[in-house]
Amino acid sequence: MTPRRPTRQIVVGDDRVGIVRIGGGKPNNDGTPTTAAPVSVQTMTAGYTHDIDKCAAEINKLAAGGADIVRVAVPEKKDTEALKEILPRVQVPIVADVHFHFQRALEAVEAGVHKIRLNPGNINDRKQVIDVIQACKARRLPIRVGVNEGSIIERKDKQKRMKELGAVFSEQKHGYLLAIMITKLEEYLDIFYEQDFYDVAISAKSMDAQVVIDAYTEISKRFDHPLHLGVTHAGPKETGCIRSIAALSALLCNGIGDTVRISYANDPIYEVQDGLELLWSLGLRERKGVDLIACPTCGRIQVDLFTLVQDVRKQLQAIELPIKVAVMGCIVNGPGEAEGADVAVFAGDRRGIIYVQGEKVANVTEEEILPRLMHECREFEAKVKRGEAKLGEKKVDIIPPDPIGELGSGFEKIAGGNVEQLHTLTVGGVGGVGGR
């Protein structure tokens, strides 16, 4: 992977809710050096902020699920007023999402929020922007400037809107859209710089994965602020996850991106889960909880693998350590694919062989696979906590069972004379299995 792009660093949160650093690698304005912080995961509440009890409960649920930062909408004054009661009840930094009414930003700052999100397409009155900047500067709060595709086009000046829409929907849509995003950012950020305010994060979202990749790539060349990655209005989880990961992984692998939000038309807890899995998979965050791998469907599976995997996944949530657990459906690829796992099972003919760091510990019936596998996971976790074992430390190589033995699918047919008996070939002293 390309090393992370060095940026200025912003700080979100306080001593009570915790501090999340975003970006880094470049000195602060006072010359203090910074180190790039781990890529953080954000999400946004789905309920109304003015519904205080439900909003606080949702924030705490998202924080418990692994969200580093949670954003809330504050379209009305009753929402910013609710923040005063919500903030003391949560343990995660909160961002106020402000659209249209700059006064909501000032009220959110007064309520004690930890960051403000502004949209140049909706709040562009210079004096209003300066008022928000000064309020945040006084409280040492960062601001995210978001130039989303859906709100960047002019909507009040009809002539200007037609000109911009004409540019976007011309044959060179892609290039013109990027030009509009970058131009709006430059114009907006000039106001911040004039006020000597640099605690800024930038986002440039679109529903088009390729536009997202190109926009952030170009922006990363022009600005040294940390980047908030995301694909906006990506759709339901089933398709939105593909669209989001296509863009975000491409950027992260190229060292671009300091915090992410995966957006779904679904419960935001899935945004957190998938955002974390993305960062874990790319090695950008240290995994928490079990790393479960499982084989896909094929005609070799001889147990109810899909039910087994889901049952294992649910029960593994009780395991705290990042144990690697493999659930494999046959003896063909199972041994090799499970070899790097701390605890593994691969199935044969309605049975399962269970290994712990390469050592065979059980050969059980299909009905016994789940309880015995979970038992071995809990035992292994306890050993690691006692210092008697280490994660990822394989002791022996897995030796696959005889493919026509008691776990093999052909054993009963061969024993009954219904399939031609395979014969053993020995070539150069190495035993093998052959046949017609």
C-alpha positions in Angstrom: 0.0 0.0 0.0 1.1 3.6 -0.6 2.1 5.4 2.6 -0.5 7.7 4.1 -0.6 11.2 2.6 0.8 13.6 5.3 -1.8 16.3 6.3 -2.5 18.8 9.0 -4.2 17.2 12.0 -7.5 18.1 13.5 -8.7 17.0 17.0 -12.3 16.0 17.7 -13.7 15.5 21.2 -12.6 16.2 24.7 -11.3 14.5 27.8 -14.8 13.3 28.8 -15.9 11.7 25.6 -12.5 10.9 24.3 -10.3 12.5 21.7 -10.1 11.4 18.1 -7.3 12.7 16.0 -7.8 12.9 12.2 -5.0 13.1 9.8 -1.4 14.1 10.7 2.1 13.8 9.5 2.5 17.6 8.9 3.4 20.1 11.7 0.7 22.1 13.3 0.5 25.8 12.8 2.7 26.3 15.9 5.3 24.0 14.4 4.5 21.0 16.7 5.1 17.8 14.7 2.2 15.3 14.3 2.0 11.6 13.5 -0.7 10.3 11.2 -3.6 9.0 13.3 -5.3 5.7 12.5 -8.2 6.1 10.0 -11.3 6.7 12.0 -14.9 5.5 11.3 -17.9 7.8 11.4 -21.6 7.4 11.0 -24.8 9.5 11.4 -27.9 9.0 13.4 -31.0 8.0 11.5 -33.6 9.4 14.0 -34.6 13.0 14.9 -32.1 14.8 17.1 -34.9 16.6 19.1 -36.2 13.1 20.2 -33.6 13.2 23.0 -34.0 9.8 24.6 -34.0 7.9 21.2 -31.2 10.0 19.9 -28.9 9.5 22.9 -29.7 5.7 22.8 -28.9 5.5 19.1 -25.6 7.4 19.6 -24.6 5.0 22.4 -25.5 2.0 20.3 -23.3 3.2 17.5 -20.5 4.0 19.8 -20.7 0.6 21.4 -20.6 -0.9 17.8 -17.2 0.8 17.2 -18.0 4.3 15.8 -15.3 6.8 16.6 -17.4 9.8 15.8 -21.2 10.2 15.4 -22.9 13.0 13.4 -26.4 14.3 14.1 -28.6 16.5 12.0 -29.7 19.9 13.4 -32.1 21.4 10.9 -34.2 23.2 13.5 -33.6 25.1 16.7 -35.3 22.3 18.7 -32.5 20.0 17.5 -29.6 22.3 18.8 -31.5 22.8 22.0 -31.7 19.0 22.4 -27.9 18.8 22.2 -27.6 20.3 25.6 -29.3 17.3 27.1 -27.9 14.7 24.7 -24.2 15.5 25.0 -23.8 14.7 28.7 -25.4 11.3 28.0 -23.0 10.0 25.4 -19.4 8.9 25.3 -18.3 9.7 21.8 -17.5 12.9 19.9 -20.5 14.5 18.2 -20.6 16.4 15.0 -23.4 18.8 14.2 -24.5 18.6 10.6 -25.6 22.1 9.5 -27.5 23.0 6.3 -29.0 26.3 5.3 -29.2 28.0 8.7 -25.8 29.2 10.0 -27.5 30.0 13.3 -27.8 26.3 13.9 -24.0 26.0 13.8 -23.7 28.8 16.4 -26.2 27.2 18.6 -24.5 23.8 18.3 -21.2 25.3 19.3 -22.8 26.9 22.3 -24.4 23.6 23.2 -20.9 22.0 23.4 -20.7 20.0 20.2 -17.3 18.8 19.1 -17.2 19.6 15.4 -19.3 21.4 12.8 -20.1 20.3 9.3 -20.8 23.0 6.7 -21.9 22.8 3.1 -20.6 25.5 0.7 -23.6 24.8 -1.5 -26.0 25.8 1.2 -24.3 28.3 3.5 -22.3 30.7 1.3 -23.0 34.1 2.8 -19.5 35.4 3.7 -20.4 37.1 7.0 -22.4 34.0 8.2 -19.4 31.8 7.4 -17.1 34.1 9.3 -19.4 34.1 12.3 -19.3 30.3 12.4 -15.5 30.2 11.9 -15.0 32.7 14.8 -17.3 30.7 17.1 -15.4 27.5 16.4 -12.0 29.2 16.6 -12.9 30.5 20.1 -13.8 26.9 21.2 -11.0 25.3 19.3 -13.5 23.2 17.3 -12.7 21.8 13.8 -15.0 22.3 10.8 -15.7 19.9 7.9 -16.3 21.5 4.6 -18.3 19.1 2.4 -18.8 19.7 -1.3 -21.3 16.9 -2.1 -22.4 16.4 -5.7 -26.0 16.8 -4.8 -25.7 20.2 -3.2 -22.8 21.9 -5.0 -24.8 23.1 -8.0 -26.3 26.6 -7.7 -30.0 26.5 -6.7 -31.0 30.1 -6.2 -29.6 32.0 -9.2 -31.5 30.3 -12.1 -29.1 31.6 -14.8 -26.0 30.4 -12.9 -27.7 27.1 -12.2 -28.5 26.5 -15.8 -24.9 27.3 -16.7 -23.5 24.9 -14.1 -26.0 22.2 -14.9 -25.1 22.6 -18.6 -21.5 22.0 -17.7 -22.1 19.0 -15.5 -24.4 17.3 -18.1 -22.2 18.1 -21.1 -20.2 15.4 -22.8 -17.4 16.2 -20.4 -19.5 15.9 -17.3 -16.8 14.2 -15.2 -14.2 16.9 -15.7 -16.6 19.8 -15.2 -18.0 18.3 -12.0 -14.5 18.0 -10.6 -13.7 21.6 -11.6 -16.9 22.9 -9.9 -16.0 20.9 -6.7 -12.5 22.2 -6.5 -13.4 25.7 -7.4 -16.1 25.9 -4.7 -13.6 24.4 -2.2 -11.0 27.0 -3.1 -13.5 29.9 -2.8 -14.8 28.7 0.5 -11.5 27.9 2.1 -10.1 31.3 1.2 -12.6 32.7 3.8 -11.2 30.3 6.4 -7.6 31.2 5.6 -8.3 34.9 5.8 -9.6 34.2 9.4 -6.4 32.3 10.1 -8.4 29.1 10.6 -6.9 25.8 9.5 -8.7 23.2 11.6 -10.5 21.9 8.6 -11.4 18.5 7.1 -12.6 18.2 3.5 -15.1 15.9 1.8 -16.1 15.7 -1.9 -18.8 13.0 -2.2 -20.7 11.6 -5.1 -22.8 8.5 -5.7 -20.5 7.6 -8.6 -17.5 5.7 -7.3 -15.3 6.8 -10.1 -16.1 10.5 -9.5 -15.3 10.0 -5.8 -11.9 8.4 -6.6 -11.0 11.2 -9.0 -12.3 14.0 -6.8 -10.4 13.0 -3.7 -7.3 12.2 -5.8 -7.3 15.7 -7.3 -8.2 17.4 -4.0 -5.4 15.5 -2.2 -2.9 17.2 -4.6 -4.2 20.7 -3.9 -5.0 20.8 -0.1 -3.1 19.5 2.9 -6.2 19.1 5.1 -7.4 15.7 6.3 -9.9 14.0 4.0 -13.3 12.6 5.1 -14.1 9.8 2.6 -17.5 8.7 1.5 -19.9 7.8 -1.3 -23.1 9.8 -0.8 -26.6 8.3 -1.3 -25.0 5.0 -2.1 -28.3 3.1 -1.8 -29.3 0.1 0.2 -26.6 -2.0 2.0 -26.8 -4.8 -0.6 -25.5 -2.5 -3.4 -24.2 0.4 -1.4 -21.5 -1.7 0.2 -20.0 -2.5 -3.3 -20.2 1.1 -4.5 -18.6 2.4 -1.3 -15.8 -0.1 -1.0 -15.0 0.2 -4.7 -14.2 3.9 -4.1 -12.9 4.0 -0.6 -10.5 1.0 -0.8 -9.0 2.4 -4.0 -8.3 5.7 -2.3 -7.1 4.2 1.0 -4.7 1.9 -0.8 -3.2 4.9 -2.4 -2.6 6.6 0.9 -5.6 9.0 0.6 -8.2 9.3 3.4 -8.1 10.0 7.1 -11.6 9.2 8.2 -14.5 7.3 6.5 -18.2 7.1 6.5 -19.9 4.3 4.6 -23.5 5.5 3.8 -26.5 3.1 3.6 -30.2 3.5 3.4 -30.3 1.2 6.4 -29.5 1.0 10.1 -26.3 3.0 10.5 -24.8 0.3 12.7 -24.1 -1.5 9.4 -22.1 1.5 8.3 -19.9 1.2 11.3 -19.5 -2.6 11.0 -18.5 -2.4 7.3 -16.3 0.7 7.8 -14.3 -1.2 10.5 -14.1 -4.3 8.4 -12.8 -2.3 5.5 -10.0 -0.8 7.6 -9.2 -4.1 9.3 -9.0 -5.9 5.9 -6.6 -3.2 4.6 -4.5 -3.4 7.8 -5.2 0.2 8.6 -6.7 -0.5 12.0 -6.0 -3.2 14.6 -8.8 -5.7 14.5 -11.1 -6.1 17.5 -13.1 -9.2 17.9 -12.9 -12.4 15.9 -11.7 -12.6 12.3 -14.1 -15.2 10.8 -13.3 -16.7 7.4 -15.5 -19.3 5.6 -15.5 -20.9 2.2 -18.1 -20.2 -0.5 -20.7 -22.6 -1.8 -19.8 -25.4 -4.1 -20.9 -29.0 -4.9 -18.4 -30.4 -2.4 -20.1 -29.1 0.7 -21.6 -31.9 2.8 -22.9 -30.1 5.9 -25.3 -27.2 6.2 -22.4 -24.7 6.0 -24.5 -21.5 5.6 -26.4 -22.1 8.8 -23.3 -23.2 10.6 -21.4 -20.0 9.6 -24.2 -17.7 10.8 -24.5 -19.6 14.1 -20.8 -19.4 14.6 -20.7 -15.7 13.7 -23.4 -14.9 16.3 -21.8 -16.9 19.1 -18.3 -15.5 18.3 -19.4 -12.0 19.3 -18.8 -13.0 22.9 -15.1 -13.5 22.1 -13.0 -10.4 22.7 -9.6 -11.2 21.2 -9.0 -11.1 17.4 -8.8 -14.8 17.0 -8.8 -16.1 13.5 -11.5 -18.7 13.0 -12.0 -20.7 9.8 -15.2 -22.6 8.9 -14.6 -24.7 5.8 -17.1 -27.0 4.1 -15.0 -29.7 2.6 -11.6 -31.4 2.8 -10.4 -30.2 -0.6 -9.4 -26.6 0.1 -10.3 -26.6 3.7 -7.0 -27.8 5.2 -4.9 -25.3 3.3 -7.3 -22.4 3.7 -7.7 -23.1 7.4 -4.1 -23.6 8.2 -3.4 -20.0 9.1 -6.4 -19.9 11.5 -6.1 -20.1 15.3 -9.2 -22.3 15.4 -10.6 -24.1 12.4 -13.1 -26.7 11.3 -13.5 -28.4 8.0 -16.3 -30.7 7.2 -16.6 -34.1 5.5 -19.5 -36.4 5.2 -21.8 -35.0 7.9 -18.8 -34.6 10.3 -16.2 -32.0 11.1 -12.5 -32.1 12.1 -11.5 -29.3 14.4 -8.0 -27.9 14.7 -6.4 -25.5 17.1 -3.3 -23.8 15.6 -2.7 -26.8 13.4 -3.3 -29.5 15.9 -6.2 -31.8 15.5 -8.4 -31.8 18.6 -11.7 -33.4 17.6 -13.6 -35.3 15.0 -17.3 -34.8 15.7 -20.7 -35.2 14.1 -22.3 -32.3 12.3 -24.6 -31.7 15.3 -21.6 -31.4 17.5 -19.5 -29.0 15.3 -21.0 -25.8 16.7 -20.7 -26.5 20.4 -17.3 -28.1 20.1 -15.9 -25.3 17.9 -17.1 -22.7 20.4 -15.7 -24.6 23.2 -12.3 -24.6 21.5 -12.5 -20.9 20.8 -13.3 -20.0 24.4 -10.5 -22.3 25.6 -8.0 -20.8 23.2 -9.0 -17.3 24.1 -8.4 -18.2 27.8 -5.0 -19.6 27.0 -4.0 -16.4 25.2 -5.1 -14.3 28.1 -3.1 -16.5 30.5 0.0 -16.1 28.2 0.0 -19.8 27.3 -0.6 -19.2 23.6 -0.1 -16.5 21.0 -2.5 -15.4 18.3 -1.4 -16.5 14.8 1.3 -18.9 16.1 0.9 -22.2 14.2 2.4 -25.2 16.0 2.1 -27.9 13.3 1.0 -28.2 9.7 -2.5 -29.5 9.1 -2.3 -32.9 7.5 -5.5 -33.5 5.3 -7.5 -36.6 6.0 -7.7 -39.4 3.3 -10.1 -38.0 0.7 -11.7 -41.5 0.4 -11.6 -42.2 4.1 -14.4 -41.9 6.6 -14.7 -38.1 6.0 -14.7 -38.5 2.2 -17.8 -38.3 0.2 -17.0 -41.4 -1.8 -16.3 -43.7 1.1 -19.7 -45.4 1.3 -20.0 -45.7 -2.5 -16.5 -47.3 -2.8 -17.2 -49.6 0.1 -20.4 -50.8 -1.5 -18.7 -51.4 -4.8 -20.6 -48.7 -6.6 -17.5 -46.8 -7.7 -14.3 -48.2 -9.2 -11.7 -48.5 -6.4 -9.0 -45.9 -6.7 -5.5 -47.3 -6.7 -2.4 -45.9 -5.1 0.5 -44.8 -7.3 4.0 -44.3 -6.0 6.2 -42.1 -8.0 9.7 -41.4 -6.8 8.8 -42.6 -3.3 5.9 -40.2 -2.9 2.5 -41.7 -2.4 -0.4 -40.4 -4.4 -4.0 -41.2 -5.4 -4.8 -42.0 -9.0 -7.5 -43.5 -11.1 -9.6 -43.2 -14.2 
